[in-house]
Amino acid sequence: MSTDAPPRLSIGIIGAGKAGAVLGAALRRAGHHVNAVSAVSDISRLRAEALLPGVPIVPVTEVGADADLVLIAVPDDVLPELVRGLVGSGAIHAGQFVVHPSGRYGLEVLAPAFEVGALPLALHPVMTFTGTSIDLDRLADAPFGVTAPEQIRPVAEALVVEMGGEPIWVPEEARSLYHAALALGANYLNTLVNASVSLLEEAGMESPQRLIAPLLSASLDNALRQGDAALTGPIARGDAQTVAAHVRAISEVDPLAAATYQAMGRLATDRALSSSLITMEQAGALLEVLADSGRELKP
């Protein structure tokens, strides 16, 4: 049995943001050689120095000069123009792997690189990053959304495994919906939690995070295990007047949060009805108060 180690790649990283620096450190930990990194802001330079010590910080156009793999870790809205610019300046060349960790994009955004003979890969870590060494441990078993040309799919999946992650295949045409679903769950969960904390503070509760943490943890666990059947609270009971009282109370301190409560309430009502948790009559009563600024129903 061969004991040869898998080929090691020389890697250049464009963008020492939270994701770029951490993924570069993960690839380095796996034995690859990070030759260069670009970092524009002071905080990104500090991050590069902390997570990629000894790696030269160079201009963007020089990152890929001697790299087998170029990791382009920049904001989604910047990525298309940057790829075109790198190709136009000759900073990407034939035979290189060109990788981005964007959730939104698949391979199409790397088409200019593919046209000059580069090999495109989309490796999106389904994980939130702090931009510190803590994230390296969080990559253990983290899913990565992988999109790649079929002939180099094994390379993409091997890179993910080397970083400690689990490759999950995402078809090119599904990337936008895949990413939207993740953002809806993760980003807006953060927003909802912090909105709840703010309302508890308005109610005079001390240590609102401590108050709500067990409930949130149990709710998340139940939702993942049981789906819609785990829904609890006034909507799952069909208590329309309780929901109306909630909307009025929230409206007095934060109208935007009240509108969010109503919007989420309408979605919860629809899912509760579809799951037979409530009757059609209960759903109608709930939707009436959720659509009418919490006006109390007449008995």
Buried (B, 14 or more C-beta within 10 A) or exposed (E): EEEEEEEEBBBBBBBBBBBBBBBBBBBBEBEBBBBBBBBBEEEBBBBBBBBBEEBEBBEBBBBBBEBBBBBBBBEEEEBBEBBBBBBEEEBBBEEBBBBBBBBBBBBBBBEBBBEBEBBBBBBBBBBEBEBBEEBBEBBEEBBBBBBBBEEBBEBBBBBBEBBBBBBBEBEBEBBEEBBEEBEEEEEEEEEBBEBBBBBBBBEEBEEBBEEBEEEBEEBEEBBEEEEBEBBEBBBBBBBBBBBBBBBBBBBEEBEEBBBBBBEBBBEBBEBBBEBEBBEEEBBEBBBBBBEEBBEEEEE
